[in-house]
Amino acid sequence: MKTYDIDLPYTFCVDHCHRELPSGTFVQMDEKRRLIRRRCTAPELREWLSDATHYSDCASYGWNLGSKGKALGLQSSARATVKRVLKVLADNDVPVRGEVAEYTVDLSGDDEKRRYVIDKIKRHRGFRS
C-alpha cells in the first residue's frame, strides 16, 4: 500500500500515539519547529483526521484534561493536524472518505492484558470507576 510522509504538530502527535492508535511509522522529529514526521498509509491518515477532528473542539466541551491550558493546547494542535492531513490527502488525490485504519488487540487468554486495555479505554473515554 502506498505511504505518505506528513509533518504533524508535536502535542497532538504525542497524544495520539500515546493512546496507541494507528499512526504510521516514525520518520524524524524537527525539534525547532515542534513537528514529528510520520509515514502513513491512506487509512492511517484518515484515522489521524478522525481523531484530530474529534479533539479540535475539546475545550468548549469542558473536558477535564488537567488544566485549561492543556485542553487549549491540545485543541490548537488538533486543528493544525486536521489542516495538515487534509492538505496531504488533497495533494495526493486521496479521497477523504474511505477505509480507516482500525486499532486491534488480541485479548484472548490473558485476563491481565484484557483488564489493562479495558481500563485504558474507559479512562480515554472519560468513564469513572
MMTF fields as JSON, N, C-alpha, C and O atoms, coordinates in Angstrom:
{
  "mmtfVersion": "1.0.0",
  "mmtfProducer": "UNKNOWN",
  "numBonds": 515,
  "numAtoms": 516,
  "numGroups": 129,
  "numChains": 1,
  "numModels": 1,
  "chainsPerModel": [1],
  "groupsPerChain": [129],
  "chainIdList": ["A"],
  "bondAtomList": [4, 2, 8, 6, 12, 10, 16, 14, 20, 18, 24, 22, 28, 26, 32, 30, 36, 34, 40, 38, 44, 42, 48, 46, 52, 50, 56, 54, 60, 58, 64, 62, 68, 66, 72, 70, 76, 74, 80, 78, 84, 82, 88, 86, 92, 90, 96, 94, 100, 98, 104, 102, 108, 106, 112, 110, 116, 114, 120, 118, 124, 122, 128, 126, 132, 130, 136, 134, 140, 138, 144, 142, 148, 146, 152, 150, 156, 154, 160, 158, 164, 162, 168, 166, 172, 170, 176, 174, 180, 178, 184, 182, 188, 186, 192, 190, 196, 194, 200, 198, 204, 202, 208, 206, 212, 210, 216, 214, 220, 218, 224, 222, 228, 226, 232, 230, 236, 234, 240, 238, 244, 242, 248, 246, 252, 250, 256, 254, 260, 258, 264, 262, 268, 266, 272, 270, 276, 274, 280, 278, 284, 282, 288, 286, 292, 290, 296, 294, 300, 298, 304, 302, 308, 306, 312, 310, 316, 314, 320, 318, 324, 322, 328, 326, 332, 330, 336, 334, 340, 338, 344, 342, 348, 346, 352, 350, 356, 354, 360, 358, 364, 362, 368, 366, 372, 370, 376, 374, 380, 378, 384, 382, 388, 386, 392, 390, 396, 394, 400, 398, 404, 402, 408, 406, 412, 410, 416, 414, 420, 418, 424, 422, 428, 426, 432, 430, 436, 434, 440, 438, 444, 442, 448, 446, 452, 450, 456, 454, 460, 458, 464, 462, 468, 466, 472, 470, 476, 474, 480, 478, 484, 482, 488, 486, 492, 490, 496, 494, 500, 498, 504, 502, 508, 506, 512, 510],
  "bondOrderList": [1, 1, 1, 1, 1, 1, 1, 1, 1, 1, 1, 1, 1, 1, 1, 1, 1, 1, 1, 1, 1, 1, 1, 1, 1, 1, 1, 1, 1, 1, 1, 1, 1, 1, 1, 1, 1, 1, 1, 1, 1, 1, 1, 1, 1, 1, 1, 1, 1, 1, 1, 1, 1, 1, 1, 1, 1, 1, 1, 1, 1, 1, 1, 1, 1, 1, 1, 1, 1, 1, 1, 1, 1, 1, 1, 1, 1, 1, 1, 1, 1, 1, 1, 1, 1, 1, 1, 1, 1, 1, 1, 1, 1, 1, 1, 1, 1, 1, 1, 1, 1, 1, 1, 1, 1, 1, 1, 1, 1, 1, 1, 1, 1, 1, 1, 1, 1, 1, 1, 1, 1, 1, 1, 1, 1, 1, 1, 1],
  "groupList": [{"groupName": "MET", "atomNameList": ["N", "CA", "C", "O"], "elementList": ["N", "C", "C", "O"], "formalChargeList": [0, 0, 0, 0], "bondAtomList": [1, 0, 2, 1, 3, 2], "bondOrderList": [1, 1, 2], "singleLetterCode": "M", "chemCompType": "L-PEPTIDE LINKING"}, {"groupName": "LYS", "atomNameList": ["N", "CA", "C", "O"], "elementList": ["N", "C", "C", "O"], "formalChargeList": [0, 0, 0, 0], "bondAtomList": [1, 0, 2, 1, 3, 2], "bondOrderList": [1, 1, 2], "singleLetterCode": "K", "chemCompType": "L-PEPTIDE LINKING"}, {"groupName": "THR", "atomNameList": ["N", "CA", "C", "O"], "elementList": ["N", "C", "C", "O"], "formalChargeList": [0, 0, 0, 0], "bondAtomList": [1, 0, 2, 1, 3, 2], "bondOrderList": [1, 1, 2], "singleLetterCode": "T", "chemCompType": "L-PEPTIDE LINKING"}, {"groupName": "TYR", "atomNameList": ["N", "CA", "C", "O"], "elementList": ["N", "C", "C", "O"], "formalChargeList": [0, 0, 0, 0], "bondAtomList": [1, 0, 2, 1, 3, 2], "bondOrderList": [1, 1, 2], "singleLetterCode": "Y", "chemCompType": "L-PEPTIDE LINKING"}, {"groupName": "ASP", "atomNameList": ["N", "CA", "C", "O"], "elementList": ["N", "C", "C", "O"], "formalChargeList": [0, 0, 0, 0], "bondAtomList": [1, 0, 2, 1, 3, 2], "bondOrderList": [1, 1, 2], "singleLetterCode": "D", "chemCompType": "L-PEPTIDE LINKING"}, {"groupName": "ILE", "atomNameList": ["N", "CA", "C", "O"], "elementList": ["N", "C", "C", "O"], "formalChargeList": [0, 0, 0, 0], "bondAtomList": [1, 0, 2, 1, 3, 2], "bondOrderList": [1, 1, 2], "singleLetterCode": "I", "chemCompType": "L-PEPTIDE LINKING"}, {"groupName": "LEU", "atomNameList": ["N", "CA", "C", "O"], "elementList": ["N", "C", "C", "O"], "formalChargeList": [0, 0, 0, 0], "bondAtomList": [1, 0, 2, 1, 3, 2], "bondOrderList": [1, 1, 2], "singleLetterCode": "L", "chemCompType": "L-PEPTIDE LINKING"}, {"groupName": "PRO", "atomNameList": ["N", "CA", "C", "O"], "elementList": ["N", "C", "C", "O"], "formalChargeList": [0, 0, 0, 0], "bondAtomList": [1, 0, 2, 1, 3, 2], "bondOrderList": [1, 1, 2], "singleLetterCode": "P", "chemCompType": "L-PEPTIDE LINKING"}, {"groupName": "PHE", "atomNameList": ["N", "CA", "C", "O"], "elementList": ["N", "C", "C", "O"], "formalChargeList": [0, 0, 0, 0], "bondAtomList": [1, 0, 2, 1, 3, 2], "bondOrderList": [1, 1, 2], "singleLetterCode": "F", "chemCompType": "L-PEPTIDE LINKING"}, {"groupName": "CYS", "atomNameList": ["N", "CA", "C", "O"], "elementList": ["N", "C", "C", "O"], "formalChargeList": [0, 0, 0, 0], "bondAtomList": [1, 0, 2, 1, 3, 2], "bondOrderList": [1, 1, 2], "singleLetterCode": "C", "chemCompType": "L-PEPTIDE LINKING"}, {"groupName": "VAL", "atomNameList": ["N", "CA", "C", "O"], "elementList": ["N", "C", "C", "O"], "formalChargeList": [0, 0, 0, 0], "bondAtomList": [1, 0, 2, 1, 3, 2], "bondOrderList": [1, 1, 2], "singleLetterCode": "V", "chemCompType": "L-PEPTIDE LINKING"}, {"groupName": "HIS", "atomNameList": ["N", "CA", "C", "O"], "elementList": ["N", "C", "C", "O"], "formalChargeList": [0, 0, 0, 0], "bondAtomList": [1, 0, 2, 1, 3, 2], "bondOrderList": [1, 1, 2], "singleLetterCode": "H", "chemCompType": "L-PEPTIDE LINKING"}, {"groupName": "ARG", "atomNameList": ["N", "CA", "C", "O"], "elementList": ["N", "C", "C", "O"], "formalChargeList": [0, 0, 0, 0], "bondAtomList": [1, 0, 2, 1, 3, 2], "bondOrderList": [1, 1, 2], "singleLetterCode": "R", "chemCompType": "L-PEPTIDE LINKING"}, {"groupName": "GLU", "atomNameList": ["N", "CA", "C", "O"], "elementList": ["N", "C", "C", "O"], "formalChargeList": [0, 0, 0, 0], "bondAtomList": [1, 0, 2, 1, 3, 2], "bondOrderList": [1, 1, 2], "singleLetterCode": "E", "chemCompType": "L-PEPTIDE LINKING"}, {"groupName": "SER", "atomNameList": ["N", "CA", "C", "O"], "elementList": ["N", "C", "C", "O"], "formalChargeList": [0, 0, 0, 0], "bondAtomList": [1, 0, 2, 1, 3, 2], "bondOrderList": [1, 1, 2], "singleLetterCode": "S", "chemCompType": "L-PEPTIDE LINKING"}, {"groupName": "GLY", "atomNameList": ["N", "CA", "C", "O"], "elementList": ["N", "C", "C", "O"], "formalChargeList": [0, 0, 0, 0], "bondAtomList": [1, 0, 2, 1, 3, 2], "bondOrderList": [1, 1, 2], "singleLetterCode": "G", "chemCompType": "PEPTIDE LINKING"}, {"groupName": "GLN", "atomNameList": ["N", "CA", "C", "O"], "elementList": ["N", "C", "C", "O"], "formalChargeList": [0, 0, 0, 0], "bondAtomList": [1, 0, 2, 1, 3, 2], "bondOrderList": [1, 1, 2], "singleLetterCode": "Q", "chemCompType": "L-PEPTIDE LINKING"}, {"groupName": "ALA", "atomNameList": ["N", "CA", "C", "O"], "elementList": ["N", "C", "C", "O"], "formalChargeList": [0, 0, 0, 0], "bondAtomList": [1, 0, 2, 1, 3, 2], "bondOrderList": [1, 1, 2], "singleLetterCode": "A", "chemCompType": "L-PEPTIDE LINKING"}, {"groupName": "TRP", "atomNameList": ["N", "CA", "C", "O"], "elementList": ["N", "C", "C", "O"], "formalChargeList": [0, 0, 0, 0], "bondAtomList": [1, 0, 2, 1, 3, 2], "bondOrderList": [1, 1, 2], "singleLetterCode": "W", "chemCompType": "L-PEPTIDE LINKING"}, {"groupName": "ASN", "atomNameList": ["N", "CA", "C", "O"], "elementList": ["N", "C", "C", "O"], "formalChargeList": [0, 0, 0, 0], "bondAtomList": [1, 0, 2, 1, 3, 2], "bondOrderList": [1, 1, 2], "singleLetterCode": "N", "chemCompType": "L-PEPTIDE LINKING"}],
  "groupTypeList": [0, 1, 2, 3, 4, 5, 4, 6, 7, 3, 2, 8, 9, 10, 4, 11, 9, 11, 12, 13, 6, 7, 14, 15, 2, 8, 10, 16, 0, 4, 13, 1, 12, 12, 6, 5, 12, 12, 12, 9, 2, 17, 7, 13, 6, 12, 13, 18, 6, 14, 4, 17, 2, 11, 3, 14, 4, 9, 17, 14, 3, 15, 18, 19, 6, 15, 14, 1, 15, 1, 17, 6, 15, 6, 16, 14, 14, 17, 12, 17, 2, 10, 1, 12, 10, 6, 1, 10, 6, 17, 4, 19, 4, 10, 7, 10, 12, 15, 13, 10, 17, 13, 3, 2, 10, 4, 6, 14, 15, 4, 4, 13, 1, 12, 12, 3, 10, 5, 4, 1, 5, 1, 12, 11, 12, 15, 8, 12, 14],
  "groupIdList": [1, 2, 3, 4, 5, 6, 7, 8, 9, 10, 11, 12, 13, 14, 15, 16, 17, 18, 19, 20, 21, 22, 23, 24, 25, 26, 27, 28, 29, 30, 31, 32, 33, 34, 35, 36, 37, 38, 39, 40, 41, 42, 43, 44, 45, 46, 47, 48, 49, 50, 51, 52, 53, 54, 55, 56, 57, 58, 59, 60, 61, 62, 63, 64, 65, 66, 67, 68, 69, 70, 71, 72, 73, 74, 75, 76, 77, 78, 79, 80, 81, 82, 83, 84, 85, 86, 87, 88, 89, 90, 91, 92, 93, 94, 95, 96, 97, 98, 99, 100, 101, 102, 103, 104, 105, 106, 107, 108, 109, 110, 111, 112, 113, 114, 115, 116, 117, 118, 119, 120, 121, 122, 123, 124, 125, 126, 127, 128, 129],
  "secStructList": [7, 7, 3, 3, 3, 3, 3, 3, 3, 2, 2, 2, 2, 2, 2, 2, 2, 2, 6, 6, 7, 7, 7, 7, 3, 3, 3, 3, 3, 3, 6, 6, 6, 6, 3, 3, 3, 3, 3, 3, 3, 2, 2, 2, 2, 2, 2, 2, 2, 2, 2, 2, 2, 2, 2, 6, 6, 6, 4, 4, 4, 6, 7, 7, 1, 1, 1, 2, 2, 2, 2, 2, 2, 2, 2, 2, 2, 2, 2, 2, 2, 2, 2, 2, 2, 2, 2, 2, 2, 2, 2, 6, 6, 7, 7, 1, 1, 1, 7, 7, 7, 7, 7, 7, 7, 7, 7, 6, 6, 7, 2, 2, 2, 2, 2, 2, 2, 2, 2, 2, 2, 2, 2, 2, 2, 6, 7, 7, 7],
  "xCoordList": [0.847, 0.0, 0.89, 1.917, 0.508, 1.284, 1.321, 0.341, 2.452, 2.592, 2.846, 3.29, 2.549, 2.684, 3.386, 3.077, 4.335, 5.001, 4.207, 3.747, 4.056, 3.311, 4.002, 4.411, 4.129, 4.676, 3.511, 2.645, 3.502, 2.393, 2.846, 3.98, 1.967, 2.307, 2.615, 1.915, 3.661, 4.166, 3.096, 2.944, 2.362, 1.431, 0.38, 0.171, -0.279, -1.327, -0.738, -1.322, 0.405, 1.035, 1.386, 1.129, 1.965, 2.323, 1.064, 1.046, 0.018, -1.237, -1.831, -2.228, -1.894, -2.471, -1.678, -2.258, -0.356, 0.484, 0.454, 0.526, 0.349, 0.28, -0.953, -0.924, -2.01, -3.235, -3.166, -4.152, -2.012, -1.734, -2.718, -3.12, -3.097, -3.96, -3.088, -1.895, -3.673, -2.888, -2.311, -3.055, -0.99, -0.38, 0.783, 1.51, 0.975, 2.087, 3.4, 3.425, 4.483, 5.795, 6.518, 6.354, 7.314, 8.104, 9.211, 9.873, 9.416, 10.497, 11.548, 12.723, 11.124, 12.064, 11.296, 10.089, 12.049, 11.46, 12.24, 13.471, 11.501, 12.097, 11.817, 10.751, 12.795, 12.579, 12.403, 11.669, 13.065, 12.985, 11.558, 11.046, 10.921, 9.562, 8.49, 7.297, 8.906, 7.992, 7.057, 5.844, 7.662, 6.914, 7.508, 8.711, 6.65, 7.081, 6.64, 5.462, 7.598, 7.272, 6.936, 7.684, 5.779, 5.329, 5.078, 4.712, 5.268, 4.971, 3.715, 3.717, 2.627, 1.312, 0.684, 0.963, -0.155, -0.994, -2.24, -2.471, -3.046, -4.277, -5.223, -5.767, -5.446, -6.31, -5.77, -6.545, -4.452, -3.866, -4.049, -4.307, -3.916, -4.164, -5.612, -5.882, -6.53, -7.941, -8.187, -9.049, -7.441, -7.542, -7.035, -7.646, -5.918, -5.41, -6.467, -6.723, -7.087, -8.099, -9.296, -9.783, -9.763, -10.913, -10.62, -11.431, -9.466, -9.107, -8.892, -9.357, -8.196, -7.925, -9.211, -9.365, -10.129, -11.415, -12.166, -12.773, -12.126, -12.804, -12.223, -12.966, -10.906, -10.242, -10.157, -9.754, -10.522, -10.318, -11.213, -10.994, -12.204, -13.066, -13.256, -14.312, -12.247, -12.389, -12.568, -13.252, -11.987, -12.083, -13.511, -13.931, -14.259, -15.628, -16.555, -17.607, -16.155, -16.958, -16.627, -17.28, -15.62, -15.251, -14.546, -14.643, -13.826, -13.126, -12.114, -11.422, -12.024, -11.069, -9.749, -9.569, -8.84, -7.536, -6.423, -5.294, -6.739, -5.732, -5.747, -5.837, -5.66, -5.716, -6.277, -6.207, -6.825, -7.431, -6.395, -6.7, -5.181, -4.131, -3.814, -3.555, -3.83, -3.556, -4.658, -4.369, -5.908, -7.024, -6.925, -7.146, -6.598, -6.487, -5.299, -5.386, -4.192, -3.024, -3.296, -2.893, -3.986, -4.344, -5.325, -5.223, -6.267, -7.252, -6.555, -6.836, -5.676, -4.955, -4.109, -4.077, -3.432, -2.601, -3.459, -3.059, -4.633, -5.552, -6.051, -6.153, -6.36, -6.805, -5.717, -6.002, -4.482, -3.371, -3.185, -2.843, -3.408, -3.302, -4.353, -4.053, -5.588, -6.654, -6.229, -6.367, -5.715, -5.292, -4.184, -4.217, -3.209, -2.083, -2.516, -2.065, -3.394, -3.86, -4.682, -4.504, -5.58, -6.391, -5.519, -5.814, -4.44, -3.531, -2.827, -2.738, -2.328, -1.642, -2.614, -2.255, -3.829, -4.822, -5.127, -5.169, -5.34, -5.67, -4.493, -4.692, -3.284, -2.104, -1.835, -1.238, -2.278, -2.024, -3.271, -3.274, -4.331, -5.597, -6.125, -6.612, -6.023, -6.55, -7.893, -7.967, -8.967, -10.272, -10.294, -9.7, -10.989, -11.118, -11.938, -11.616, -12.979, -13.797, -13.189, -12.658, -13.275, -12.725, -12.371, -12.807, -11.579, -11.186, -10.372, -9.502, -10.679, -9.949, -9.207, -9.769, -7.947, -7.168, -7.832, -8.291, -7.874, -8.529, -7.502, -6.462, -7.823, -6.995, -7.472, -8.642, -6.582, -6.963, -5.958, -4.771, -6.451, -5.595, -6.178, -7.392, -5.318, -5.757, -5.851, -4.837, -7.065, -7.282, -7.564, -7.922, -7.414, -7.751, -6.727, -5.52, -7.225, -6.398, -5.555, -4.846, -5.581, -4.748, -5.621, -5.866, -6.087, -7.002, -6.376, -7.053, -5.101, -4.448, -4.385, -4.667, -4.017, -3.957, -5.353, -5.514, -6.349, -7.732, -8.185, -8.764, -7.926, -8.315, -7.577, -8.162, -6.283, -5.484, -6.072, -6.253, -6.369, -6.89, -8.266, -8.538, -9.135, -10.479, -10.39, -11.106, -9.52, -9.343, -8.806, -9.23, -7.872, -7.304, -8.385, -8.445, -9.23, -10.324, -11.293, -11.731, -11.628, -12.545, -11.963, -12.67, -10.662, -10.024, -10.034, -10.3, -9.747, -9.711, -11.085, -11.186, -12.12, -13.471, -14.102, -15.241, -13.387, -13.874, -14.762, -15.435, -14.783, -15.583, -14.913, -13.686, -15.7, -15.169, -15.433, -16.501, -14.449, -14.619, -15.363, -15.597],
  "yCoordList": [-1.179, 0.0, 1.24, 1.266, 2.254, 3.486, 4.231, 4.237, 4.854, 5.619, 7.087, 7.438, 7.93, 9.375, 9.902, 9.489, 10.818, 11.461, 12.696, 13.461, 12.872, 14.024, 14.551, 13.779, 15.866, 16.518, 16.915, 17.695, 16.37, 16.596, 17.391, 17.236, 18.248, 19.013, 18.082, 17.096, 18.415, 17.578, 17.222, 16.049, 18.198, 17.963, 16.923, 15.975, 17.088, 16.135, 14.793, 13.747, 14.812, 13.569, 12.686, 11.482, 13.281, 12.522, 11.967, 10.813, 12.785, 12.34, 11.172, 10.171, 11.291, 10.25, 8.946, 7.871, 9.051, 7.856, 7.234, 6.012, 8.07, 7.568, 6.68, 5.73, 6.993, 6.188, 4.957, 4.232, 4.712, 3.521, 3.336, 2.216, 4.45, 4.394, 4.187, 4.488, 3.674, 3.513, 4.867, 5.832, 4.939, 6.238, 6.206, 7.192, 5.115, 5.039, 4.828, 4.474, 5.048, 4.837, 6.17, 7.094, 6.242, 7.435, 7.565, 6.582, 8.789, 9.05, 9.942, 9.58, 11.115, 12.03, 13.097, 13.275, 13.802, 14.889, 16.168, 16.179, 17.238, 18.559, 19.338, 19.932, 19.326, 19.951, 21.461, 22.057, 22.075, 23.529, 23.955, 24.932, 23.223, 23.568, 22.781, 22.977, 21.889, 21.057, 20.234, 20.199, 19.572, 18.707, 17.303, 17.124, 16.322, 14.938, 14.416, 14.479, 13.903, 13.329, 11.852, 11.088, 11.47, 10.08, 9.627, 10.436, 8.364, 7.765, 6.925, 5.939, 7.322, 6.72, 6.244, 6.78, 5.243, 4.82, 5.702, 6.449, 5.625, 6.421, 6.105, 7.037, 4.811, 4.545, 5.129, 5.562, 5.143, 5.743, 7.259, 7.856, 7.882, 9.328, 9.638, 10.63, 8.808, 9.027, 8.835, 9.502, 7.934, 7.772, 9.025, 9.491, 9.578, 10.842, 11.927, 12.679, 12.003, 13.021, 12.859, 13.837, 11.642, 11.373, 11.777, 12.442, 11.372, 11.667, 13.167, 13.73, 13.81, 15.246, 16.058, 17.049, 15.657, 16.35, 16.26, 17.235, 15.087, 14.88, 15.795, 16.354, 15.946, 16.739, 18.229, 19.019, 18.627, 20.017, 21.012, 22.218, 20.545, 21.453, 20.962, 21.18, 20.304, 19.689, 20.71, 20.417, 21.885, 22.868, 23.363, 23.616, 23.504, 24.007, 22.998, 23.364, 21.719, 20.697, 20.595, 19.849, 21.337, 21.324, 20.059, 19.654, 19.418, 18.194, 18.466, 19.483, 17.584, 17.711, 17.093, 15.879, 17.909, 17.434, 17.936, 18.146, 18.124, 18.557, 20.052, 20.504, 20.812, 22.266, 22.835, 22.207, 24.013, 24.632, 24.855, 24.701, 25.215, 25.43, 24.191, 24.276, 23.025, 21.772, 21.487, 21.061, 21.713, 21.467, 22.386, 21.948, 23.644, 24.59, 24.26, 24.396, 23.827, 23.442, 22.22, 22.165, 21.236, 20.036, 20.374, 19.85, 21.25, 21.663, 22.369, 22.068, 23.278, 24.009, 23.069, 23.194, 22.138, 21.178, 20.25, 19.884, 19.872, 19.02, 19.754, 19.164, 21.038, 21.824, 21.893, 21.765, 22.092, 22.133, 20.766, 20.686, 19.703, 18.347, 18.13, 17.56, 18.58, 18.444, 19.117, 18.533, 20.337, 21.076, 20.337, 20.239, 19.821, 19.137, 17.83, 17.516, 17.066, 15.799, 16.075, 15.405, 17.056, 17.391, 17.823, 17.496, 18.562, 19.003, 17.811, 17.738, 16.879, 15.701, 14.866, 14.398, 14.677, 13.915, 14.597, 13.939, 15.92, 16.66, 16.68, 16.492, 16.902, 16.962, 15.643, 15.627, 14.542, 13.213, 12.574, 11.384, 13.368, 12.881, 11.643, 10.706, 11.648, 10.56, 11.02, 12.088, 10.232, 10.65, 10.711, 9.876, 11.716, 11.862, 10.709, 10.173, 10.338, 9.202, 7.916, 7.859, 6.897, 5.603, 4.797, 5.097, 3.779, 2.886, 3.643, 4.451, 3.356, 3.955, 2.836, 1.766, 3.078, 2.077, 1.8, 2.716, 0.546, 0.169, -0.26, -0.834, 0.034, -0.394, -1.777, -1.96, -2.736, -4.087, -4.601, -4.278, -5.389, -6.024, -7.397, -7.547, -8.386, -9.743, -9.889, -9.869, -10.036, -10.143, -11.568, -11.791, -12.524, -13.9, -14.489, -14.401, -15.088, -15.861, -15.094, -15.738, -13.79, -13.037, -12.052, -10.933, -12.481, -11.66, -10.332, -9.304, -10.344, -9.104, -8.09, -6.908, -8.557, -7.669, -7.159, -5.987, -8.011, -7.616, -6.503, -5.51, -6.665, -5.637, -4.326, -3.247, -4.425, -3.23, -2.451, -1.237, -3.144, -2.482, -1.886, -0.761, -2.614, -2.116, -0.886, 0.09, -0.919, 0.25, 1.443, 2.576, 1.193, 2.274, 2.903, 4.125, 2.077, 2.593, 3.405, 4.476, 2.919, 3.656, 5.01, 6.018, 5.041, 6.306, 7.257, 8.449, 6.732, 7.581, 8.169, 9.316, 7.412, 7.877, 8.642, 9.096, 8.792, 9.617, 8.891, 9.542, 7.564, 6.817, 6.853, 6.888, 6.845, 6.779, 5.386, 4.812, 4.851, 3.527, 3.623, 2.606],
  "zCoordList": [0.0, 0.0, 0.0, 0.678, -0.747, -0.86, 0.472, 1.216, 0.764, 2.006, 1.68, 0.587, 2.666, 2.519, 3.759, 4.877, 3.56, 4.695, 5.092, 4.244, 6.399, 6.908, 8.159, 9.026, 8.243, 9.435, 10.324, 9.926, 11.529, 12.453, 13.67, 14.124, 14.207, 15.411, 16.582, 16.815, 17.298, 18.384, 19.419, 19.759, 19.92, 21.031, 20.68, 21.436, 19.548, 19.191, 18.773, 19.054, 18.108, 17.677, 18.876, 18.862, 19.898, 21.098, 21.776, 22.203, 21.874, 22.487, 21.713, 22.308, 20.399, 19.538, 19.663, 19.816, 19.596, 19.679, 21.068, 21.203, 22.107, 23.475, 23.673, 24.455, 22.973, 23.061, 22.17, 22.04, 21.554, 20.759, 19.603, 19.29, 18.976, 17.801, 16.561, 16.589, 15.473, 14.248, 13.82, 13.648, 13.649, 13.41, 12.428, 12.312, 11.728, 10.791, 11.519, 12.698, 10.805, 11.405, 11.575, 10.779, 12.625, 12.917, 11.883, 11.551, 11.369, 10.426, 11.075, 11.134, 11.565, 12.216, 12.988, 12.825, 13.838, 14.615, 14.35, 14.351, 14.123, 13.946, 15.231, 15.39, 16.151, 17.463, 17.36, 18.149, 16.402, 16.253, 15.9, 16.447, 14.986, 14.556, 15.322, 15.088, 16.239, 17.05, 16.163, 16.369, 15.168, 14.258, 14.286, 14.474, 14.097, 14.003, 12.639, 12.288, 11.878, 10.567, 10.736, 11.347, 10.17, 10.205, 8.775, 7.922, 8.512, 7.205, 7.377, 8.115, 6.686, 6.894, 5.591, 4.519, 5.701, 4.591, 4.585, 5.535, 3.526, 3.463, 4.625, 5.217, 4.984, 6.141, 7.447, 8.299, 7.606, 8.815, 8.813, 9.858, 7.641, 7.559, 7.926, 8.604, 7.489, 7.833, 9.327, 9.9, 9.963, 11.423, 12.117, 13.079, 11.639, 12.183, 12.048, 12.989, 10.857, 10.592, 11.518, 12.085, 11.672, 12.542, 13.987, 14.63, 14.483, 15.865, 16.068, 17.059, 15.142, 15.271, 15.179, 15.893, 14.319, 14.22, 15.537, 15.982, 16.163, 17.447, 18.529, 19.336, 18.543, 19.584, 19.252, 20.106, 18.05, 17.645, 18.378, 18.272, 19.108, 19.867, 21.301, 21.893, 21.86, 23.188, 24.304, 25.285, 24.193, 25.273, 25.464, 26.593, 24.376, 24.511, 25.182, 25.707, 25.163, 25.837, 27.317, 28.047, 27.769, 29.177, 29.602, 30.76, 28.672, 29.017, 30.106, 30.074, 31.05, 32.132, 31.69, 31.782, 31.22, 30.76, 31.669, 31.223, 32.923, 33.88, 34.115, 35.257, 33.06, 33.186, 31.897, 30.841, 31.996, 30.816, 29.716, 28.534, 30.1, 29.112, 28.316, 27.116, 28.969, 28.269, 27.259, 26.141, 27.627, 26.718, 25.505, 24.376, 25.728, 24.623, 23.72, 22.5, 24.32, 23.53, 22.671, 21.509, 23.251, 22.505, 21.385, 20.275, 21.688, 20.684, 19.521, 18.361, 19.811, 18.776, 17.924, 16.7, 18.567, 17.856, 16.991, 15.886, 17.494, 16.724, 15.48, 14.405, 15.63, 14.462, 13.398, 12.207, 13.817, 12.867, 12.206, 11.026, 12.962, 12.411, 11.332, 10.283, 11.576, 10.582, 9.277, 8.203, 9.368, 8.171, 7.422, 6.195, 8.159, 7.524, 6.854, 5.752, 7.523, 6.934, 5.679, 4.662, 5.742, 4.567, 3.399, 2.249, 3.685, 2.62, 1.977, 0.751, 2.786, 2.232, 1.397, 0.316, 1.886, 1.13, -0.204, -1.244, -0.176, -1.396, -2.379, -3.58, -1.888, -2.753, -3.474, -4.55, -2.876, -3.448, -4.05, -4.365, -4.21, -4.78, -4.061, -4.694, -2.736, -1.915, -1.359, -0.753, -1.552, -1.044, 0.491, 1.173, 1.004, 2.46, 3.027, 4.087, 2.33, 2.771, 2.253, 1.143, 3.067, 2.669, 3.901, 5.012, 3.683, 4.767, 5.817, 5.493, 7.087, 8.202, 8.918, 9.151, 9.268, 9.988, 11.33, 12.012, 11.689, 12.939, 13.97, 13.647, 15.21, 16.334, 16.744, 17.08, 16.719, 17.129, 18.147, 18.097, 19.05, 20.044, 20.347, 20.487, 20.447, 20.749, 22.266, 22.964, 22.764, 24.209, 24.649, 25.805, 23.769, 24.121, 25.081, 24.856, 26.148, 27.051, 28.058, 28.831, 28.106, 29.03, 29.81, 29.358, 30.988, 31.777, 32.204, 32.209, 32.559, 32.997, 31.848, 32.043, 30.659, 29.494, 29.15, 28.809, 29.235, 28.935, 29.887, 29.447, 31.181, 32.153, 31.896, 31.997, 31.56, 31.277, 30.103, 30.19, 29.012, 27.817, 28.085, 27.666, 28.771, 29.078, 29.972, 29.748, 30.983, 31.85, 31.066, 31.292, 30.143, 29.336, 28.455, 28.32, 27.862, 27.02, 27.871, 27.452, 29.041, 29.921, 30.307, 30.288, 30.663, 31.02, 29.838, 29.994, 28.664, 27.453, 27.16, 26.725, 27.389, 27.091, 28.247, 28.134, 29.352, 30.459, 31.458, 32.257, 31.435, 32.402, 33.756, 33.847, 34.793, 36.165, 36.726, 36.513, 37.446, 38.056, 39.364, 40.017]
}
